[in-house]
Amino acid sequence: MEFELERDAFADAVAWTARGLPSRPVVPVTAGVVLEVTDGALIVSAFDFEVLNRIEVPVTDKSAGRVLVSGRLLAEIARALPPKDVRVAVEGNRLAVRCGSARFNLPLMQIEDYPVVPELPATSGTVRGDVFATAVSQVTTAASRDETLPMLTGVRMEVTSDELVFAATDRYRLAERHVPWQPSGEVPSDSVIIPAKTLSDAAKSLGSASDVVLSFGSDGGFIGFSAQGRQTLTRLLDGEFVKFASLWPTESTTTAEVEVAPFIDAVKRVSLVAQRFAPVRMSFDEGRVQLSAEAEDESSAEEEMEAGVTGEPLTIGFNAGYLLDGLSAVKASRATLSFTTPTRPTVITPLAGLDAEGQADTGEQTYRYLVMSMRLRG
């Protein structure tokens, strides 16, 4: 195997593929990346039995072949190469990387021991790249990081004839977003649960594309995302997602409209004195909200700002981090907080209108975020 290509293209392809490699692989060969040259293209792929990352870039190929090398080491080498064309060739039992005066030789790994890589399923439909990336970032913030509850580390995706509905929860907050899509092939009849981390990584790397292609396997075991020569295939989580539809309040006794950016800044300032797990207190009254927090060492903070309050006055407490996650996911300049009682969850929704850049809102209002309140002392 031998090929040549531009240094940045090589470094980007290897780095993108190697980013998902396991830090402690159960099977040593899954720490490697596969380099395959065929018909003027270099295919770089990595598969750890759960996630496949694959990218294809054009190269000047001199001989075809397929080899396996250490992924992280190759990524570090590629990133450190000088800005010149790279020549890569197999020399005996080593991979030779040449770039300018830099010379590297990497031992080849046993590709015969590499796991069988699943094929990307047929195309099921497409979704706009920027909408997909925004929706995933809004929802994955609410997914759990607790691996003892694997279902909650995933994002539930329901597929309809014209929408994808994403939802995630860690039992303390719940996020949901609807996005339009264009189905064109086989789609699942039931909802699927996608690992949140993999979905987030895929959305970030593919979101700049005009369209992202979704592919569902006929057996329902994998889902694929692809765009611009990049493909991510991930195994779906088994089991039933928590029933969350009934958690959304059907009415509210108090609502508050706030300017998102100033409100976020105020929460951040006041929460500086709040000890871990201590709530930030918020009192909503006519035309204003007063924020306060205190610590056991008698440190305290207060701030007041304007808010469009409708309904009964209310005092409520929140975990500042959970509240900020929901507010930061709002892309509109204003948001509505809907309350029932101080002990019940609060729902944050974008206020329909223009977004933070002054552009017309194109569906942002389908995002909603529910956050549990915290008990206040006194």
N, C-alpha and C positions, 0 to 999 in steps of 0.2 A: 504494500500500500504506500502511495506517495501522492502528495498534493501540495498546492500553494494557495495562499489567500492573504488578504490584508490583515494586519495585526489586530485592529480594533474588532473586526468581524469575528476573528478567531477567539479573542478574549471574551467577547460578549456571548458567543455561543456556548463556550465551555462554562463560563460563570453562571449563565442562566440555567443550564442543565444541572450543574453541580450543587446549586443552592439548596436543593431538597435532599441531599445525601444524608443518611443517618450518621449521627456523631459516634454512635456505638453500634455498628452493624452486627446483627446476629449471625449473618452469613457474610464472611469477609469480602466476597466478590461484589456484594451490593454497595461497597464503598467506591467502586470503580465507575467510570463512564465508558460507554461504547462509542468508538469512532468508526464510522462506516463510510466508505467512498464508493459512489456508484453513479454513473451517467452524469458527470459534471457537478455532483452535489456531495457535500459533506453532511452526514446525519450524525448528530451527537445526541445520545440518549442515556438516561439513567432510570433504573427501576428497582424499587426495594420491596416488591410484592404488594405494596399498597398504592404507591404513586409512581406514575411514569411521566417524566419530562423529556420532550423530544423536540429538537430544532433542526431545520434544514437550511443550509446556506450554500450558495454557488461557489465552486472552487475551480481552479485549474488542476484537473486530475491527470496524473501520469500513470497511475496503476490503481486498480480497485483493491478493496480489502476490507477487513473488519477486525478490530482489535479492542482489547479492554485494558485500561490503565487507571491508576489512582486518580480519582476525580478531583479531590481537594488540592492535591499537589499540582496537577496540570492547570487548574484554575489559577493558583498562585503564580505559577510560571508564566502563564499567558498574560496575566495582568502586569507582570514586571518586565515584559519584553519591550525593547525599543520600538519606536514608531516606524517600522519597516515591514516589508512583506515577510511572511512566515512560510518556511518550507518544513513539512512534516513527512517523515518516511520511516518505514519499518526496516531496521537493520539488525538482522539476526533475531534475538529474543528481546530487543529493546526498541523503544520508540524514540527516534531522534528528532528533536525540535531545533531548527536553525532560524535565527533572526538577526540579521546584521552580523556582528562579531560574537553574539551570544550563542552558546551551544549547550543543549541539555539532552541527557539520555535517561529515559525512564524504563524500568523493567516492565515487561508485559505481564498482565495477570491471566489466569487460566479462563479464557472465554468459554471453554467447553462447560465450565461449572456455573455459568451465568444463568439465572432463571429465564424461563420462556416468557417473552414480552407479549402482553396481550395486544391485539390489533385495535385500532381506534374504530369504534362503531360507526355505522353510516350516519350521515347528517340528519338531525331531527328538526333543526330550525336555527334561526339567527336572532340575536338581540343587539341593539346598538351598544358599541363598546363603552362609550362614556356613561350611558345610563346604567349599564351592567356594573361598571366599576364603582359608581356612586352608591348604587343600591346595596352592593355587597359590603362596602365599607360602613354603611349606616347600620346594617343588621349584625355583622359579625362582632361588633363591639359588645353586644349583649350575650354572646355565647360563653359558656363556662370554660374555664381552664382546668377544671377538676377531672382528671382522667378516670377517677373511680366511678364517674357517671358519664360514660361515653356518649350517650344519646344527647346530653346537654352540651357536648363539645362540638356538635354539628349544627348545621343550618337546614331547617326544613324548607324544601322547595316544592310547592304545589304547581302543577302545570295545567293550564286550561287552554282553550282554543285561541285565546288572544293575550293571555297574561302569564307571567311567572310571579308567584307570591312567595317571597322569602320571609322567614321568621326564625328568631333565635331567642333563647332565654337561659339564664343561669339561676332562676327562681327568685332573684331580687329585682330583675328588670326584664323587660320583654320588648323586642323591636320587630317591626313588620314593615315591609315595603312591597308594593305592586309595581311591576314594570311590563310594558308591552313587548311582545315578541312575535316573530313570524314563523309558525311551525311549517315544516315541509316534509316531514317523514314520521317515523315511528316515535311515539311519545308514551311515557308510562301512564297507566290508568290510575295509579295511586301516587301519593306524594313520596319524595325521596329525601334522605338525610345525607348531606354532604359534609365531610370534615371541614370545620370552619377555617382552620389555618390554610389548608390546601386551596379552598375556595378563595380566600383572601389573597393568597399569593398569585393565583391565576388571574384574578380580576385586576390586580395591580400591574401585572406584566402584559396583559392583553387589552387593557382598557383604552389604550391610545388608538386601537384599530377602529375603523368605521363600523365593522360588524364582528361579533364573536359568534362562532359556530358552536352549537351545543349538540352533543351526540350521546344518545342513550343506548346502552347495550340491550339486545333482545332478552338477555337473561336477568336484566336489572341489577347486575352486580357492579357495574362501572358507569361513570359518566365522564365524557370528554369535553374539553374546551379548547378551541383552536382559533388562531388568527395569525396572519403575517409570518407563516412558516413555523409557528410555535404551537406545540400541542401539550396539554396536560391531561392525563387520564388518571382518575382516582377511584379507588374502591369506595362504594357507598357504605354507610353505617347500617347495621342490621337493627331491627327492633322498632318499637312504636314510639313516636315523639309524644311529649306530654300534651294533654288536651288543654289548649290555652285560649280558645275562642271565648269562653265564658269569663275570662279575666278582664276583658275590656269593659269598662263601665258603660252603661247605656245612657246615663244622665250625669249632670254635674250641678252642684249648688253654687260654685264659684268658678269664674274664669279670670285669667290675667293675661293680657297681651304685653309682651316685653320686646325690647330691641335686643336681639340675640347677642351681638358682640359685646355691648356694654354690660349686659347681665352676666355673661360668662366671666368678664374681667372682675366684676364685683364679687361673684362667688369665689373666684380664685383668691382674691385679696382677703376676704373674710375667713376663708378656710385655712389660712396660714397658721392661725392659732388653734384650730380645732385638732385635738389629738386623734390618733387613729381610731376609727370606728365611732368617733363622736359626731353628732349631727350638727349641721348648720341650720340655725333657726331662721324662718322666714315668716314675716307677718304681712299679709296682704290686706290693705284697706283702701279707702277711696283715693284713687289716683296714685298710689305709691306702694312700694314694698320695702320693708326694713329687714336687712339681713344682719345676723349677729352670730357670734360663736365665742366660746370661752374654753379655757383649759383649767386643769386642777391647780396649776401654779398661779391662778388668778389672772393669767393673760386673757385679754378679751379683744374683740373687734366688732365694729358696727359700721354699717353703711346703708344709706337710703337712696333709692332711685325711683324714677317715675315708672308707673305701670298702669295699664288700662284695666282696672278691676271691675268686674261685674258680678253682682250677687252678694252673698253674706261675707263679712270680714272673716279671715281665717288665719290661724297660726299653725305652721307645720314644720317638721324637720326632715332633712334629707342627708344621706351619705353624699358628701360633696363630689366624690369621684364618679359615682353612678349618675348623679344629676348632670355633671359636666360632660360625660360621655354622650348622653342623649342630646344635650344642647349643641355640642360640637358637631354632631351629625346633621344638624339642620342647616341646609344650604341657603334658605331664604333669610332675609334680613330681620324678619320678625317672626315670633312664635307665640302660640297660645298654650298656656298651662291650664288644664281642666281638673278641678278638684271636686270631691264629694264630701269627705270628712277628713280630719287630720290623721286618722288611723287607716285610711284607705289609700290605694295607689293613685298616683297622679299621671295624667297622660299629656305628653308634649307633642304638638303637631305644628308643622310650618304654617304660617299665615299666608294664604293664597295671595299672589300678586307677583312682584318682581323679586328676583333673587338678589344675592349680595352684590352681584356685578351689574345690577340694573337690567338684566335680561328677563324676558318673559318667562314665567314659570311654566315648565312643560310636563308636570306630573309629580313635582316634589311633594305636593300635598298628600300623596298616597303613603308617605312615610309617617309612622307614629311610634312613639316610644313610651312605654309604661314603666314607672319607677316606684318601688315601694317606699313608703314614708318610714321615719324612725320616731320612736317614742322620745318625747322631750321631758326633761326633768322639771318638776314644778308645774 
